[in-house]
Amino acid sequence: MKSTAVVILNWNGRQHLEQFLPSVVQHTPPQVHIIVADNGSTDDSLSFIERHYPTIEIIRLAENYGFAEGYNRALEQVDAEFFVLLNSDVEVTAGWIEPLVATLTNHRNVAAVAPKLRSYGRREYFEYAGAAGGYIDILGYPFCRGRILSSLEEDKGQYDTPQEVFWASGAAFCCRADVFRRLGGFDADFFAHMEEIDLCWRMQLSGYKIMVEPRSVVYHLGGGTMPNESPRKLYLNYRNNLSMLFKCAPTPQRILVAVVRPIADMLSALMYLLKGEKALAEATIKAYRDFFALHKTLGKKRRAVRSNVTTESTNIYRGSIVIRYALGKRFFGDMMK
């Protein structure tokens, strides 16, 4: 097996480490290095690891840099050919890592690969954060094989073939270290959320493919550091999604997004208000405010990204999943017809 490191980013996650780390230790081959990178935790996470898992390496970061910059700083200190970034709330299964490493070993044009993500709480169903491989539609809204908006499918083996996709979930993200470093890693300005989709897009623009390998199965709890209904999470998703589109999208798509997305997202904000969810409406508006404030910085990033494009991604869905969903298309198979 190529030199591989599993890196778990932790922030005050003692409970998750206690619950999920045993499966990682049990099902990860001994030649694979397991590392916990700590984002300035103030709980007893590190003392727990030192007591119960003394062979696990700990990388100590001075403060909470978020998912994006936390991983960037930690991976600077990791010597491996392949990185496996694993959320602290993921339970892995027997044989989970070998198919991921084999995909990168056997296919030099693949930069990143993800396992199939199933729900820890509803184990027969796909998990929201990645399911069986991710895509975006023409307006930038993410969806997955097995998950359209909030609708999750039961895993009946319908997506059990390896597949080229648009993005691999950051909950369990296996990638080439050299490509990660050459592209500058995650965009640190994102802090958290959408950073893996942004990186996967940049990987594709550089000529690489993104894959999902369903022979590898993991179970993700989800919402481990931020609840799904959190205004902060909604804010980061909106702001970062818009930033990603500004940086990476070809000009025709970027123009379409600039026209249609503000209308669609402000309608969402209005719906939040009508439902009495004022904090979520404010989070949406704040995301747009801060996105506009970043235009100068994003302009520089776009020029850097677009000046080095090798090929455009062919895995962007050219329709609108929101419209199709409203018309009753709740499953990936129906959506793609």
Secondary structure by P-SEA (a helix, b strand, c coil): ccbbbbbbbbcccaaaaaccaaaaaacccccbbbbbbbcccccaaaaaaaaccccbbbbbbcccccaaaaaaaaaaaccccbbbbbcccccccccccaaaaaaaaacccccccccbbbbccccccccccccccccccccccccccccccccccccccccccccccccccccbbbbbaaaaaaaccccccccccaaaaaaaaaaaaabbbbbbbccbbbbbbcccccccccaaaaaaaaaaaaaaaaccccaaaaaaaaccaaaaaaaaaaaaaaacaaaaaaaaaaaaaaaaaaaaaaaaaaaaaaaaccccccccccccaaaaaaacccccccccc
